[in-house]
Amino acid sequence: MTLSAELRGLLPLRPVGLLTRPADVLTARRLTASLRVGGVAYGDPRGARRTFSDLLVFRLDGDGVGPVVVKHPRSSRAVTSLTRECDAVRCLLGDERLGAWRRLLPVVDQCRLEGPLPLVVERALPGVEGDRLLRYRPALARRVAVSALGTIGEVHQATGRAEDVTGRVGDWVDPQLAALTAEVGWCRRGRGADGVTVLRHRLVRALEGRRLLVAWTHGDFHPGNVLLTGPQGTLCGVIDWAGALPDGPAALDCHTFVLTLRHQLGGRQLGRIVADTVRRGSLLPADQRLLKEAGALVADAEGEIAMTLLTWLWHVAGNVTKSGRYGRSRRWIGENVVPVLAEVAADETSARGLRGRAVGASGR
């Protein structure tokens, strides 16, 4: 590894705002000027910030129109992500099965992703992101979780059906493993490669033959992607649908929310939380209760751990796909990838040892 690659691996995932703000404000003003061609007089951009997924995001208030959110992709990956999001939102808004639920979706006014100033313009939904609210009011965590799980559950029930998922397991596992392996060098050799192999075998073995709810799945349903308003944190929007699938494993959304909520409240990285879950052989009781109330808890221990691992896989694969920063970050890999794959491999080795001793005992 070169010195420059080593140094990039030590950089923070999000650029320091004080260093990037002048350039970001200038870019936001150029993007705003390009929108004035449409005849709407927008004011100055507000709150320009870079996200973890290579986007520059800011708000505009128009003359005679409601506020909008502008998303500017800063990489080809971000263009791909925004294209998927626009397509998913368009499909969801046109899905009559969702009825009044569609009021929680962002409405895309412009999806202009070619040319020198690509952007997406969405009508701004009310409220603040759930992760921001919970930083100041952590006591609302359970109320917010129940509301969020119930809300996404309405989408699952309206668009889903229970089916044998044997034929879908490969589509739910292989693309994500391929993305992780392509972006994280540690996963291509030695213990990392062994962990990837064991993980795939474990997921396929545990999921094939199961009947699960298959439905429109958000794919990245965490507290930061729900909007809340009022003193009790009333849910008023669901955003960032770039990872959505019309035929995904519905329970994954609920597991994602519960696990990322635990990460936010406890401060531990998701990889450490999932590795502990694999080692323990079950989720924590409080998390199990939330999932059971939402109808998303798999009945047996093997299925519970498999869904937890699948959730982790979608989360990390989604991150490395959206931004090359994740795959270059030694800290992120060390906290979120290495612990899980190492624990999965160790757990399999231990299980093989137990099976071997059982076979030996039965032969005596």
PEZIFEN-V711707 format. One record per run of one state. SS is the DSSP state (@ for helix, = for strand, . for the rest). FROM is the first residue (numbers start at 1). TO is the last residue. If there is no record, write none. Layout:
[[SS,FROM,TO] [SS,FROM,TO]]
This chain:
[[.,1,2] [@,3,9] [.,10,16] [@,17,38] [.,39,41] [=,42,42] [.,43,45] [=,46,50] [.,51,54] [=,55,60] [.,61,61] [=,62,62] [.,63,67] [=,68,73] [.,74,75] [@,76,93] [.,94,95] [@,96,104] [=,105,105] [.,106,107] [=,108,112] [.,113,118] [=,119,123] [.,124,127] [=,128,129] [@,130,136] [.,137,137] [@,138,159] [.,160,160] [=,161,164] [.,165,165] [@,166,183] [.,184,184] [@,185,188] [.,189,189] [@,190,207] [.,208,210] [=,211,217] [.,218,222] [@,223,225] [=,226,229] [.,230,233] [=,234,238] [.,239,244] [=,245,249] [.,250,250] [@,251,266] [.,267,269] [@,270,280] [.,281,284] [@,285,293] [.,294,300] [@,301,322] [.,323,323] [@,324,328] [.,329,329] [@,330,336] [.,337,337] [@,338,363] [.,364,364]]
